[in-house]
Amino acid sequence: MKKQILKIVIVGHVDHGKSTLIGRLLYDSHSIPLGKKEEDLAFLTDQLREEREQAKTIDTTQVFFRTKKRDYVVIDAPGHGELIKNMLTGASLAQAGVLIVDAREGIEEQTRRHAYLLKMLGIEQLIVACNKMDLVGYEAGRFAQIKAELLGILEGMRLKPRCVVPISAKAGENILRRSSLMPWYKGPALMQALDTLAAVKRHVSALVLRFCCQDVYRMGQEDIVVGKVVAGRIKQGQRVSIAPSFRQARIRAIRIFPGRLKQACAGQSIGLVLDGASPVKRGEVLVDTKAPPLSTRSFQGEVFWLSDEPLALDTALVLRCATQETECAAVRIQDRSSSATLEVVEADARRLQANEIGTVTLQTKDPVVIEKFSYLEELGRFTLEKKGNTAGVGVVG
C-alpha cells in the first residue's frame, strides 16, 4: 500500500536551529545520500540547499525523509518572505508546521512573526520544538518557562499546537525516540508527534463547484479550457456559470491526457469543452449555478506587507488570486499592527510598513471572484505585486 505523504514547513527565528533540525531528521531517518556524515548537520542541509538552487524549479526547494508510517516533504523556507512565496505559489502548500525556539535565547521577533504567518496561511496543525536543550542542561524549569510564554502568545493568535517538544537537534535527543536525559518530559518524541498529524486537509470535494481557468487551447475544432477543480465536483452535461460575468454554459466533455472522464473532483487538473458560452479566458471561474461566489470590485482583507517600500493609499498594485490578475489599490487601511508583537500601532492609517499587518480595503479595476479564506483557501488568499515583485500577501476576511 502506498504510504501517505505529509508536507511540513519548519520555521523560527534565525539561528534557532532550523537547518540542524532538518539535517537531523534526514540523518536519523536514513534519508541522506550515501557518504554524508553526522558531524555538521546544518552544513549538510545548506549543502543540499545549494545543490537544489542550481535548478530553478519549485520541486528543488524540498527535502524528503520518511518514518514507518509515512513519507514527509520538508518545504525549505529560509526566511519569512521565501516562506510566504513558497506556500502561495501553488505546488507545495504545507499541511503542517514545526515552530522552532532556542531554549537558551527564548522567544524572539521572528518566532512571533512566523507563528502568525502559519496561522494566516491556514496551517493550523502545529508542533513546537524547543531546541538546544543541551545548552540549558536539559532543565525542566527552563522548558516550562518557554512553553508557558509561547502558549500564551499562540492562544492570542487562536493557534493551539498539538504538543511542545523539548529537543536537542544537534545531539539527537528527543527526535527519533524519547530522551533519557529529559525523564521529566512525558510526551512524544518529535518524529512520533509528526506521525500523529493528519495528512489530508479538509475535504473540499464536499463544497460547491469552483473551477479556476488557467488557459484555453485550440485543438482541432475545439476550444479546451484547462485548469483545476479547487472545490466540489464537475460532471459531463452539467450546467455551470462562468464568473465574474455569470454567463451560462454546459459541460460537453471532460478531457484528460490521454482520455476522457465523466466527472472530476477537487484537486484534479483537467480540460473542459463547453457548449453555449462565449469564449472563456484565463482567470475566469466556473461555478455552481445555484451557489455562486462573490464577484466584486471592492473587498477587505488582512494583508502582510513584505516590501521595504511602504504600502500607501491609492498606490497602483497588481492583485493575483488563484489564476485571476487585475490592477488594484488600497483605499483604506483600517488598522496596522506589528507582526512581532501583534499590537495595533495605528488606526485609520495611511501607510503600511514592511513586516506590518493591516486590515485593508482593496479596490480592483476588474471584478474578482473571491471566497472567505476560512471557507476556501484557493479563492481566499491573494498576493499584491509592485513593479513586478511580490510586495504583500493577504487573505479575504
FIPADO-777901 format. One record per residue (C-alpha): residue number from 1; y, x negated, z. Coordinates in steps of 0.05 Angstrom, whole numbers. Each point is the difference from the previous one (the first is absolute). Layout:
<rs>
(r NUM, (Y, X, Z))
...
</rs>
This chain:
<rs>
(r 1, (0, 0, 0))
(r 2, (69, -26, -17))
(r 3, (40, -17, 62))
(r 4, (68, 29, 14))
(r 5, (63, -41, -14))
(r 6, (58, 0, 48))
(r 7, (68, -29, -20))
(r 8, (39, -29, 59))
(r 9, (66, -35, 6))
(r 10, (15, -51, 55))
(r 11, (72, -4, 22))
(r 12, (43, -29, 55))
(r 13, (56, -47, 18))
(r 14, (1, -68, -34))
(r 15, (-45, -53, 32))
(r 16, (-37, 51, 43))
(r 17, (-65, -21, -35))
(r 18, (-10, 46, -60))
(r 19, (-26, -55, -46))
(r 20, (-45, -28, 53))
(r 21, (-29, 69, 15))
(r 22, (-14, 13, -74))
(r 23, (-33, -68, -4))
(r 24, (-42, 15, 62))
(r 25, (-23, 67, -28))
(r 26, (-21, -35, -64))
(r 27, (-35, -56, 37))
(r 28, (-37, 42, 52))
(r 29, (-24, 49, -52))
(r 30, (-25, -57, -45))
(r 31, (48, 23, -55))
(r 32, (33, -66, -17))
(r 33, (-18, -44, -60))
(r 34, (-53, -54, 12))
(r 35, (29, -65, 25))
(r 36, (58, 30, 39))
(r 37, (4, -22, 73))
(r 38, (20, 35, 64))
(r 39, (48, -54, 25))
(r 40, (64, 30, -28))
(r 41, (-8, 75, -13))
(r 42, (74, 11, -16))
(r 43, (-3, -55, -53))
(r 44, (-62, 33, -29))
(r 45, (37, 66, -9))
(r 46, (62, -33, -28))
(r 47, (-43, -40, -49))
(r 48, (-33, 64, -24))
(r 49, (68, 33, -7))
(r 50, (26, -59, -41))
(r 51, (-60, 5, -46))
(r 52, (9, 75, -8))
(r 53, (74, -5, -16))
(r 54, (-16, -40, -62))
(r 55, (-23, 66, -30))
(r 56, (55, 52, -4))
(r 57, (-40, 62, 16))
(r 58, (-3, 49, 58))
(r 59, (-74, -13, 12))
(r 60, (11, -73, 14))
(r 61, (41, 17, 63))
(r 62, (-62, 22, 37))
(r 63, (-56, -34, 38))
(r 64, (-68, 28, 18))
(r 65, (-48, -1, 58))
(r 66, (-58, 43, 22))
(r 67, (-37, 24, 62))
(r 68, (-68, 33, 5))
(r 69, (35, 68, -6))
(r 70, (48, -10, -59))
(r 71, (40, -44, -45))
(r 72, (74, -14, 15))
(r 73, (59, -16, -43))
(r 74, (57, -35, 36))
(r 75, (67, 11, -34))
(r 76, (40, -64, 5))
(r 77, (70, 18, 23))
(r 78, (39, -63, 19))
(r 79, (64, 38, 17))
(r 80, (27, 70, 7))
(r 81, (30, 2, -70))
(r 82, (-66, -21, -32))
(r 83, (-37, 48, 46))
(r 84, (39, 60, -25))
(r 85, (-4, -20, -73))
(r 86, (-75, -12, 3))
(r 87, (-13, 66, 34))
(r 88, (46, 41, -44))
(r 89, (-17, -29, -69))
(r 90, (-65, 37, -4))
(r 91, (-68, -32, -1))
(r 92, (-6, -28, 70))
(r 93, (23, 52, 50))
(r 94, (-28, -18, 68))
(r 95, (-40, 50, 40))
(r 96, (11, -37, 66))
(r 97, (42, -54, 32))
(r 98, (-7, -55, 51))
(r 99, (64, -17, 37))
(r 100, (-4, -70, 30))
(r 101, (40, -22, 61))
(r 102, (5, -70, 30))
(r 103, (-22, 4, 73))
(r 104, (46, -57, 19))
(r 105, (63, 21, -38))
(r 106, (-9, 75, 8))
(r 107, (31, 55, -42))
(r 108, (52, -23, -50))
(r 109, (46, 31, -52))
(r 110, (-50, 1, -56))
(r 111, (-54, 29, 46))
(r 112, (42, 63, 7))
(r 113, (21, 0, -73))
(r 114, (-70, -7, -27))
(r 115, (-26, 54, 45))
(r 116, (54, 46, -25))
(r 117, (-17, -17, -73))
(r 118, (-73, 17, 12))
(r 119, (21, 68, 27))
(r 120, (49, 11, -57))
(r 121, (-54, -16, -51))
(r 122, (-48, 49, 30))
(r 123, (-48, -51, 29))
(r 124, (-19, 33, 65))
(r 125, (-66, -36, 12))
(r 126, (24, -58, 41))
(r 127, (-31, -55, 42))
(r 128, (42, -48, 41))
(r 129, (-24, -72, 8))
(r 130, (31, -38, 58))
(r 131, (-11, -71, -27))
(r 132, (3, -70, 30))
(r 133, (-30, 21, 66))
(r 134, (-25, -71, 7))
(r 135, (73, -23, 8))
(r 136, (9, 45, 61))
(r 137, (-66, -18, 33))
(r 138, (-33, 66, -20))
(r 139, (40, 33, 56))
(r 140, (-12, 75, 8))
(r 141, (69, 10, 29))
(r 142, (36, -28, -60))
(r 143, (-41, 44, -47))
(r 144, (13, 62, 42))
(r 145, (75, -15, -1))
(r 146, (3, -6, -76))
(r 147, (-45, 60, -10))
(r 148, (43, 45, 44))
(r 149, (65, -21, -34))
(r 150, (-28, 8, -70))
(r 151, (-33, 67, 13))
(r 152, (68, 25, 24))
(r 153, (33, -23, -65))
(r 154, (-55, 30, -44))
(r 155, (3, 66, 38))
(r 156, (73, 5, -19))
(r 157, (-21, -6, -73))
(r 158, (-55, 52, 9))
(r 159, (-52, -54, -14))
(r 160, (-63, -3, 42))
(r 161, (-44, -61, -10))
(r 162, (-75, 8, 4))
(r 163, (-3, -59, 47))
(r 164, (36, -63, 22))
(r 165, (-46, -60, -4))
(r 166, (14, -68, 34))
(r 167, (-22, -56, -46))
(r 168, (6, -73, -17))
(r 169, (-5, -6, -75))
(r 170, (1, -76, 2))
(r 171, (-56, -4, 52))
(r 172, (-39, 59, -28))
(r 173, (1, 39, 66))
(r 174, (-10, 75, -3))
(r 175, (-3, 1, -76))
(r 176, (-73, 10, -19))
(r 177, (-26, 17, 69))
(r 178, (26, 10, 71))
(r 179, (26, -63, 33))
(r 180, (-29, -27, 65))
(r 181, (69, -31, 14))
(r 182, (31, 69, 9))
(r 183, (-51, 39, 42))
(r 184, (56, 46, 24))
(r 185, (6, 29, -70))
(r 186, (-49, 58, -10))
(r 187, (17, 22, -71))
(r 188, (-29, -21, -68))
(r 189, (9, -67, -34))
(r 190, (47, 1, -60))
(r 191, (-53, 7, -54))
(r 192, (-35, 54, 41))
(r 193, (66, 38, 5))
(r 194, (11, -6, -76))
(r 195, (-69, 31, -12))
(r 196, (21, 63, 38))
(r 197, (56, 16, -49))
(r 198, (-8, 52, -54))
(r 199, (-5, -26, -72))
(r 200, (21, 66, -32))
(r 201, (71, 28, 7))
(r 202, (17, 74, 2))
(r 203, (-38, 36, -55))
(r 204, (54, 17, -51))
(r 205, (-48, 37, -45))
(r 206, (9, 59, 46))
(r 207, (74, 4, -17))
(r 208, (30, 35, -60))
(r 209, (2, -35, -68))
(r 210, (49, -58, -11))
(r 211, (-11, -44, -62))
(r 212, (51, -56, -13))
(r 213, (10, -16, -74))
(r 214, (0, -75, -13))
(r 215, (4, 0, -76))
(r 216, (-17, 38, -64))
(r 217, (-43, -29, -55))
(r 218, (-11, 25, -71))
(r 219, (-73, -2, -21))
(r 220, (-15, 31, -67))
(r 221, (30, 69, 1))
(r 222, (4, 4, 76))
(r 223, (51, -19, 52))
(r 224, (-37, -24, 62))
(r 225, (39, 3, 66))
(r 226, (-27, -55, 45))
(r 227, (12, -4, 75))
(r 228, (-30, 10, 68))
(r 229, (-20, 62, 39))
(r 230, (34, -14, 67))
(r 231, (-19, 66, 33))
(r 232, (-45, 59, -13))
(r 233, (-45, 13, -61))
(r 234, (11, 13, -73))
(r 235, (-48, 37, -46))
(r 236, (-9, 10, -74))
(r 237, (32, 66, -20))
(r 238, (46, 1, 61))
(r 239, (73, 23, -8))
(r 240, (50, -49, 31))
(r 241, (75, -8, 7))
(r 242, (35, -64, -22))
(r 243, (53, -19, 51))
(r 244, (59, -7, 7))
(r 245, (12, 50, -57))
(r 246, (-61, 43, 20))
(r 247, (-17, 17, -72))
(r 248, (-72, 25, -8))
(r 249, (-60, -32, -33))
(r 250, (-76, 5, -2))
(r 251, (-50, -56, 9))
(r 252, (-39, -3, -65))
(r 253, (-41, -62, 17))
(r 254, (-7, -54, 53))
(r 255, (-15, -69, -27))
(r 256, (-27, -63, 30))
(r 257, (-19, -61, -39))
(r 258, (-52, 9, -25))
(r 259, (-16, 73, 7))
(r 260, (28, 66, 26))
(r 261, (1, 38, 66))
(r 262, (1, 74, 17))
(r 263, (42, -15, 62))
(r 264, (31, -57, 39))
(r 265, (24, -8, 71))
(r 266, (48, -40, 43))
(r 267, (-4, -75, -11))
(r 268, (-24, 3, -72))
(r 269, (39, -29, -58))
(r 270, (-11, 42, -62))
(r 271, (28, 22, -67))
(r 272, (19, 72, -15))
(r 273, (7, 39, -65))
(r 274, (48, 59, 9))
(r 275, (10, 64, -38))
(r 276, (64, 41, -2))
(r 277, (50, -51, 26))
(r 278, (57, -40, -30))
(r 279, (-13, -76, 4))
(r 280, (-12, -28, 69))
(r 281, (32, -65, 22))
(r 282, (-10, -53, 53))
(r 283, (23, 22, 69))
(r 284, (-16, 73, -8))
(r 285, (-49, 32, 48))
(r 286, (-53, 51, -18))
(r 287, (-6, 49, 58))
(r 288, (-34, 63, 24))
(r 289, (37, 60, -30))
(r 290, (-6, 39, 66))
(r 291, (23, -56, 47))
(r 292, (55, -41, -34))
(r 293, (33, -59, 36))
(r 294, (74, -9, 13))
(r 295, (40, -20, -61))
(r 296, (69, -23, 20))
(r 297, (60, -45, -13))
(r 298, (15, -9, 74))
(r 299, (-45, -16, 59))
(r 300, (0, -35, 67))
(r 301, (-44, -60, 14))
(r 302, (-12, -53, 52))
(r 303, (20, -66, -33))
(r 304, (-16, -71, 21))
(r 305, (51, -46, -33))
(r 306, (-25, -68, -23))
(r 307, (57, -31, -40))
(r 308, (50, -49, 30))
(r 309, (53, 40, -38))
(r 310, (12, 63, 41))
(r 311, (-15, 70, -25))
(r 312, (69, 32, -10))
(r 313, (15, 73, -15))
(r 314, (3, 17, -74))
(r 315, (-29, -67, -22))
(r 316, (-42, 6, -63))
(r 317, (-75, -7, 14))
(r 318, (-65, 14, -36))
(r 319, (-50, 45, 37))
(r 320, (-75, -5, -14))
(r 321, (-48, 52, 28))
(r 322, (-71, -3, -27))
(r 323, (11, -7, -76))
(r 324, (69, 31, 3))
(r 325, (63, -41, -11))
(r 326, (72, 22, 2))
(r 327, (69, -24, 19))
(r 328, (25, 20, 69))
(r 329, (51, -14, 54))
(r 330, (4, 9, 75))
(r 331, (51, 55, 15))
(r 332, (-9, 1, 76))
(r 333, (-27, -46, 53))
(r 334, (-11, 47, 58))
(r 335, (-17, -58, 47))
(r 336, (-22, -72, -1))
(r 337, (-46, -34, 49))
(r 338, (-24, -71, 15))
(r 339, (-72, -11, -22))
(r 340, (-7, -51, 56))
(r 341, (20, 47, 57))
(r 342, (-4, 68, -35))
(r 343, (65, 19, 33))
(r 344, (53, 38, -38))
(r 345, (57, -48, -17))
(r 346, (48, 50, -33))
(r 347, (3, 73, -20))
(r 348, (31, 22, -66))
(r 349, (0, -71, -25))
(r 350, (27, -25, -66))
(r 351, (-47, -59, -7))
(r 352, (-72, -19, 15))
(r 353, (-11, -74, 14))
(r 354, (-63, -42, -13))
(r 355, (-59, 18, 45))
(r 356, (34, 65, 23))
(r 357, (-29, 69, -4))
(r 358, (41, 59, -22))
(r 359, (-6, 75, -8))
(r 360, (29, 3, -70))
(r 361, (16, 57, -48))
(r 362, (-13, -21, -72))
(r 363, (28, 33, -62))
(r 364, (-38, -12, -65))
(r 365, (23, 4, -72))
(r 366, (-63, 37, -22))
(r 367, (-44, 49, 40))
(r 368, (-56, -34, 39))
(r 369, (-66, 30, 24))
(r 370, (-11, -15, 73))
(r 371, (-42, 19, 60))
(r 372, (7, -15, 73))
(r 373, (-33, -67, 15))
(r 374, (-40, 32, 56))
(r 375, (-31, 47, -52))
(r 376, (-11, -45, -61))
(r 377, (16, -74, 4))
(r 378, (0, -13, -76))
(r 379, (58, 49, -11))
(r 380, (32, -12, 68))
(r 381, (17, -74, -5))
(r 382, (49, -34, -44))
(r 383, (34, -67, -15))
(r 384, (73, -14, -14))
(r 385, (18, -54, -50))
(r 386, (65, -36, -10))
(r 387, (12, -48, -58))
(r 388, (-74, 0, -15))
(r 389, (-23, -18, 70))
(r 390, (-32, 42, 54))
(r 391, (56, 11, 50))
(r 392, (-29, 54, 44))
(r 393, (-59, 45, 13))
(r 394, (-3, 69, 29))
(r 395, (-40, 63, 16))
(r 396, (19, 72, -10))
(r 397, (11, 35, 66))
</rs>
